[in-house]
Amino acid sequence: MDLVIAWRDPLLAAMVRSWDRAWLLSLLGSAILALFLGLAMARRLSEPLQKLAGTARRVHLGRLDATFEGGGGRELDRLGFFLNGMLDRIREGVVRVKAAEKRATVGELARQVNHDVRNGLVPIRNVMNHLGEAHDGGPDKLAEAFDARAGTLVESLDYLGDLADQYRAVAVHSMRVRSDLRAVARSVIESNAASSPAVRIVDELGQGSAWVEMDGVSLRRVVENVVANAMAAVGADGGTVTLSVRVRDDRARTWFQLTVADDGPGIPPDVRARVFEPFFTTREEGTGLGLAIARRLVTDVGGRIVLDSEADRGTRVDVVLKEAAEDA
């Protein structure tokens, strides 16, 4: 049998407890010190970061005159330097883009003026050619031709005069006044009847008036552009362009639909998707603005324009406009 004798030194136990307390206190003190140091360092780092973030927000809101400031240490100073360099390049790019947009806007306006003025000059040229041919037949033939074409000449001159008034204001002309769709379409048919002997223009407009919400000049521009596009499609080999107007009742109101259909070669699907894009054209002499202008003017007054085409079966364009109230 073994005998075990245990002895506990009170002094040693006290020393152990003292060391434990000292160790705990030192750990607690180190943790508090680390917390304060961390807060101080975080504040020192967060202030320049907040400044960078604030400057970035101003740039995001369009304040390109802002500048990224340094003062946050070598790494943050380098970051600010690179950001300022990037901002300088952005400013230069914005200046170049604005200059390009200005040139493009002026170019587009010039092309539209050229396109619209040419539309007004075509019937005048046709009338002059007719008068020249009649002149060879003697005074009676000349007088007869003048009586037959004087209306077309006056309408074309009025159209050019009104067009000049529109461009003087340099604004989209989309006043919602009453215009007779059938009368305008019939005038366009008469103006273009002799412009291309290979093209036959068929009038299926019907009788009576078709009052729509669009001013007369804009309406004529729409019809001229759509008809000119159809005539160009069949002009080379000859063909027929048919204009018709019908009434549509939709959503508790009345609409008038002008349809311009040709029996030309049709439009391929890849081209059809882009026919309303400004400056897109497949013809060397085309400007690519006719249908784009027509769509803009039609949508400005709440109407719609739709193109449908099939290969070897021609193209159809529907222009749908609201019926105008009697007091419009």
Disulfide bonds with the S-S distance in Angstrom:
none
